[in-house]
Amino acid sequence: MTINEIQDEIIDEFSGFDDWMDKYQLLIDLGNEQEPLDEKYKTESNLIDGCQSRVWLQCDYVDGKLNFTAESDALIVKGIVALLIRVLSGHTPKEIMDADLYFIDRIGLKDHLSPTRSNGLLAMMKQMKMYAVGYSLKN
């Protein structure tokens, strides 16, 4: 699946809910479904700067594609990072660098996050794109 196809799938899933409490619950459920991050990756260097809660992001380069794993100590943030992983993980650095993450606006996420969570979301997206840039330069 392409990055845009995955984003469209997420938009469809969220469009089934009118109430933002239901959308928050969906985010929490998505976060809870995510595999826990291996303890060895919960390091200072994997912590994302700019997040109010603690978010660890691990990136592995496998067969020309980036695979992301992450964990957060905050339920909604865990769901947000689960969405980002779903969209970007398993794609090439170029695909990730070129990606327009329009699903965030389309599901209304940006409008329903506190300023600190919005900053955290931007920090997570920026870090994922930075990994893509870094790996694209190595190869």
N, C-alpha and C positions, 0 to 999 in steps of 0.2 A: 504494500500500500504506500502511496505517496504521502508526503507530509500534509498536503492539502486535503487528500481524501480522509486522513485521520482527523484533521480539524473539522471537516464537514460532519463526520460521524459524531464527534463530541458536541457540535452545535445542535445536531438532531436530538441527542440524548438530553441536553439541557432544555431544549424547547418544549419538552413534555411537561415541564413544571412552570407554573405561573408565579408561585410563591417563592420568595428568596429563602425562606427557612427550609423549603424542600431542596433547593439547589445547594444550600450549605450542607444539608444532610447527605446529598449525593457526593459532594466533595469529601466529606468525612468518610463515607463508605469507600470511596476510591482510595483514599489514603490508607485505610485499614486493610484493604485487599493487597496492598503492596508488600512485597517481601521485605523483612527487616534488613537493614544495612549491616553487613558484617562488621563486628566490633573493630577489626583492624583498620577499617576505613574512617572510623570516627576520630579523626585527627584534627589538630589545629589547622593544618594546611588544606583540609577539605571543608572547613567551615566557610560559609558564604558571608562575606562582609556586607552589611547593609540590611540584614534581616534582624528584626527584633527578637524573633525566636531563633533557636539554634537549628540550622539546616546544614547537613553534611552532604556534599555532592561528590561522587566518585565517577570518573570517566575512564573507560578502557577502550583501547583501539584494537579491534578484532576484524581481520579480513577486510580492511579498508573502510570499516564503519565504526561509528562511535556508539558505545553502549553505556548508558547512564544508570546509576543506581543512587538512591538518596534516602535520607530519613530526616524527619523533623520532630521536635518535641511538642509541636503545636498541631492539633488535629486538622484545622482548615488548611494550614500551610502544607501539611503532609499531603493533603488532597491536591493542592495546587501543583506541588512538585510532581505528584503522580501523573497529572495531566501533561505537564511539560515533558516528562520522560516518555509517556505514551506517544506524544507527537514527534519528538526528536530522536529518541533512541533507535538505533538500528539503521541510521542513515549516514551517508558519507559526509565528511567535513564540508564539502562544497554545498550539498543540499541544505545543511544546517545553516551555513553562512548566508545562503540565498533565501532562506525561509522568511516569509512574512507571517508572523504569528497572529493572524486576524481573529482567531477563535476567541481570544481573550476579550476583545471588544464585543464580538457578536453574542457571546453568552451573557454579557453584562457584568463580567467579573470585575473589571476595572472600576466600575461605578459603585460596586458594593463592597469594596475593600477599604479598610481604614488607610490613612496616608502611610502609616508604617508598614502595613502589609503590602500596599502598592509598591513601596520602595523595595521591599523584600522580593516581590515578584520580578521587578525590573533587574534586581541584582542576580536572581537565579537565571533569568534569560540571558543576561550579559555574560555570566560565567559559562553557560553552556556554549554560547557563541564564541567565547574566548578559547575554549577547548577546541572547537572546530577550526579556528584560525591557527592555533598552535599546531594541531596535527596536520593541517593542510601545508604548513611550512616545512614540516619534517619530511613530507613524502613528495 
